[in-house]
């Protein structure tokens, strides 16, 4: 039996600290990270505006770095593209 102040050898889903930096995000976390609902996030994944998830055994996760890259390609409302060649 482990002492109450000793962390488990392998943290379970409820024991994970969500304040710890992570590279992979679950669906709802990825949607929150982007700033939209999970349903809207699903639509963006389906139409290719957000990346498809990675599978780690039974876990489905989105790569934080890929989310950033895809987010950068989304159109900007009211932004003008400054092309130095124009």
C-alpha positions in Angstrom: 0.0 0.0 0.0 1.4 3.4 -0.9 1.5 6.3 1.4 -1.0 9.0 0.8 1.6 11.6 -0.1 3.4 9.4 -2.6 2.3 9.8 -6.2 1.3 6.7 -8.2 4.0 5.1 -10.4 1.8 5.7 -13.4 -0.8 8.5 -13.2 -4.3 7.6 -14.3 -6.7 9.8 -16.2 -8.1 11.4 -13.0 -4.7 11.7 -11.4 -3.1 13.6 -14.3 -2.5 17.3 -13.7 -4.0 19.3 -16.5 -1.7 22.1 -15.6 1.3 20.1 -16.8 2.5 20.9 -20.3 1.5 18.3 -22.8 2.2 17.8 -26.5 -1.0 15.8 -27.2 -4.5 17.1 -26.5 -7.7 15.2 -26.4 -10.6 16.3 -28.7 -12.2 18.7 -26.2 -8.9 20.1 -25.1 -7.8 20.7 -28.7 -11.1 22.5 -29.4 -10.7 24.7 -26.3 -7.1 25.4 -27.3 -8.3 26.7 -30.7 -11.1 28.6 -29.0 -14.1 26.8 -30.6 -16.7 24.2 -29.7 -15.9 20.5 -30.0 -18.6 20.2 -32.7 -17.0 23.1 -34.8 -13.6 21.5 -34.3 -14.9 18.2 -35.7 -16.1 20.1 -38.8 -12.7 21.8 -39.3 -10.9 18.4 -39.0 -13.4 16.9 -41.5 -12.9 19.6 -44.1 -9.1 19.7 -43.6 -8.7 23.1 -41.9 -7.5 21.3 -38.7 -5.2 18.3 -38.6 -6.3 14.7 -38.1 -5.5 13.2 -34.8 -2.7 10.7 -33.9 -3.5 7.4 -32.3 -1.4 6.2 -29.3 -2.8 2.7 -28.7 -6.4 3.5 -27.8 -5.9 7.2 -27.2 -6.7 9.7 -29.9 -4.8 13.0 -29.5 -4.0 16.1 -31.5 -0.5 17.3 -31.8 -0.2 20.8 -30.2 2.4 21.9 -32.8 0.3 20.7 -35.7 -2.7 22.7 -34.3 -0.6 25.8 -34.2 0.5 25.3 -37.8 -3.0 24.7 -39.1 -4.3 27.7 -37.0 -1.8 30.0 -38.7 -3.2 29.1 -42.1 -6.8 30.1 -41.2 -8.0 33.3 -42.9 -7.8 36.5 -40.8 -11.0 38.6 -40.6 -10.1 42.1 -41.8 -6.4 41.4 -42.3 -4.8 42.6 -45.4 -2.0 40.6 -46.9 1.0 42.8 -47.4 2.8 41.5 -50.5 6.1 43.3 -51.1 5.8 42.5 -54.8 2.6 44.5 -55.4 
